[in-house]
Amino acid sequence: MATEPTQQTEQQANWQTLWCLFGNLPLFVSLDIRQEGGAFKIEIKAPNLDAKATIRGGNLLECTIPPKTNGSYNSALMAQFLMMVQPETDQTFNIRLLATMIGCVGLHDYEGGRKVLSLSNHKGLAVKFVVKDVSLPEMEQYLRNPTNELVVVHTTGTPFAGVIGHLILSTATTAYIRVGEEILCVPTNRWTFLLNILPMF
């Protein structure tokens, strides 16, 4: 006897269809993905292109996104997909991917205030950072005009390469960095200016 697909299997089907779509996307300037009511809404922008698609129940609907024509594998984009956190069916998320000269930058905003910055390049390098007290619009503005304000405190033992904080004061041996509501005293070899990391991506 046939049974109705569960929300979980539909979510898995949506995720699989999104993976297939990622493998066929044309070059873009920005790519937005959000979950609304169990469906993924996708919008892609490039010169002479403003296209959309919806994924619901594992099906690609209302798709005006043209497939890529060069046939090349976009390793930086596929790395971005692998760094996304698959949400539960009823959870919301918004992800904006921005193309760079040598890869992609991802700005993730998950339900519950969890934010992530993900970086990937065509040479196979991919990292992601926890973002606590910087909004994603602020982060996007920072990426367009980097300063010495934001730094990465390197972490180990987690899926993240570090957490992004605000530099308060640095000396020859340590730095005081604000991450959320905490002030951390970090040795010099445990933090890096974010603007020095960005050129690798």
C-alpha positions in Angstrom: 0.0 0.0 0.0 1.4 3.4 -1.0 2.0 5.9 1.7 2.2 9.7 1.5 5.8 11.0 1.6 6.7 12.5 4.9 7.9 16.0 5.4 11.4 14.7 6.1 11.6 12.7 2.8 10.3 15.8 0.9 13.0 17.9 2.5 15.6 15.4 1.4 14.2 15.4 -2.1 14.3 19.2 -2.1 17.9 19.1 -0.9 18.8 16.6 -3.7 17.2 18.8 -6.3 19.0 21.8 -5.0 22.3 19.9 -5.4 21.5 19.0 -9.0 20.6 22.7 -9.7 23.9 23.8 -8.2 25.7 21.6 -10.7 24.0 23.3 -13.6 24.0 27.0 -12.6 25.4 29.6 -15.0 27.9 32.1 -13.9 26.4 34.7 -11.5 27.1 37.8 -9.5 24.7 36.8 -6.6 22.6 33.7 -5.8 20.0 33.8 -3.1 18.4 30.7 -1.5 15.8 30.8 1.2 13.4 28.3 2.7 9.7 29.3 3.0 7.0 26.9 4.1 8.9 23.7 3.1 10.0 25.1 -0.3 13.3 26.5 -1.5 13.1 29.8 -3.3 16.1 30.6 -5.5 17.0 33.8 -7.2 20.1 34.3 -9.4 21.5 37.6 -10.7 24.1 38.3 -13.3 24.6 40.8 -16.2 21.5 40.5 -18.4 20.1 37.8 -16.0 17.5 38.0 -13.2 16.0 34.5 -12.9 14.1 32.6 -10.2 13.1 29.0 -9.3 11.2 27.2 -6.7 11.9 23.7 -5.4 8.9 22.0 -3.7 8.4 18.3 -3.0 11.7 17.5 -4.8 10.5 19.2 -8.0 12.0 22.2 -9.8 9.1 24.6 -10.4 8.7 28.0 -12.1 12.3 27.9 -13.2 13.6 30.7 -15.4 17.2 30.0 -14.6 19.1 29.0 -17.8 21.5 26.0 -17.5 25.2 26.7 -17.8 26.6 26.4 -21.3 30.3 26.0 -20.8 30.0 22.5 -19.2 32.8 23.2 -16.7 32.6 22.0 -13.1 32.4 24.9 -10.6 34.3 23.5 -7.6 34.0 26.7 -5.6 30.2 26.7 -5.9 29.8 23.0 -5.1 32.0 23.5 -2.0 29.6 26.2 -0.9 26.7 23.7 -1.2 28.6 21.3 1.1 29.1 24.0 3.7 25.4 24.8 3.9 23.5 23.3 6.9 20.4 21.4 5.8 17.5 22.8 7.9 14.5 21.0 9.2 11.4 21.4 7.1 9.9 24.1 9.3 13.0 26.1 9.9 13.8 29.2 7.9 17.2 30.1 6.4 18.5 32.7 4.0 21.8 32.2 2.1 23.4 34.7 -0.3 26.3 33.5 -2.4 28.5 36.2 -4.1 30.9 35.3 -6.9 34.5 36.5 -6.6 37.3 36.6 -9.0 38.6 33.2 -7.8 35.7 31.6 -6.0 32.6 32.3 -3.9 31.6 33.9 -0.6 28.6 32.7 1.3 26.5 34.6 3.8 24.3 32.3 5.8 21.5 33.3 8.2 19.7 30.3 9.9 16.7 30.3 12.2 17.7 31.1 15.8 20.2 33.8 14.9 22.9 31.4 13.7 25.1 33.2 11.1 28.0 31.8 9.0 30.5 33.2 6.5 31.7 30.6 4.1 34.6 31.1 1.6 35.7 28.8 -1.2 38.0 29.0 -4.2 38.6 27.0 -7.4 41.8 25.5 -6.0 39.8 23.4 -3.5 40.2 25.6 -0.4 37.0 26.1 1.6 36.5 27.5 5.1 33.6 28.7 7.2 33.4 31.1 10.2 30.9 31.7 12.9 29.4 35.2 12.8 27.8 36.4 16.1 27.2 40.1 16.3 27.5 41.3 12.7 24.4 41.3 10.5 24.6 39.8 7.1 24.0 43.2 5.3 26.8 44.6 7.4 29.0 41.7 6.5 28.2 42.2 2.8 29.1 45.8 3.1 32.4 44.9 4.8 33.2 42.5 2.0 32.9 45.3 -0.5 35.1 47.6 1.6 37.3 45.6 4.1 38.9 47.3 7.0 41.0 46.3 10.1 37.8 46.2 12.2 36.9 42.5 11.8 39.2 39.6 12.6 39.1 35.9 12.8 39.8 34.1 16.1 41.1 30.7 15.0 39.3 27.6 16.5 40.1 23.9 16.6 37.9 20.9 17.2 34.8 22.3 15.4 33.6 22.3 11.8 34.4 26.1 11.7 37.9 27.5 11.1 37.2 30.4 13.4 34.8 33.0 14.8 34.6 36.5 13.5 35.0 39.3 16.1 35.8 43.0 16.4 39.4 44.0 17.2 39.5 46.3 20.2 43.3 46.5 20.9 46.3 44.6 19.8 49.9 44.5 21.2 53.0 42.6 20.2 51.8 39.4 21.9 48.0 39.6 22.4 44.8 41.1 21.1 41.6 42.0 22.8 38.7 41.0 20.5 35.0 41.3 21.1 33.0 38.3 20.0 29.3 38.8 20.8 29.2 40.0 24.4 32.6 38.5 25.3 35.9 40.2 25.3 38.7 37.6 24.5 42.4 38.0 25.2 43.9 36.1 22.2 47.6 35.4 21.6 49.0 36.9 18.4 49.3 33.6 16.5 45.6 32.7 17.2 43.9 35.5 15.2 44.1 37.1 11.7 42.6 40.2 10.1 39.7 39.0 8.0 40.8 41.3 5.1 44.1 39.3 4.9 42.1 36.0 4.5 39.7 37.3 1.8 42.3 37.6 -1.1 42.6 33.8 -1.1 39.0 33.6 -2.1 
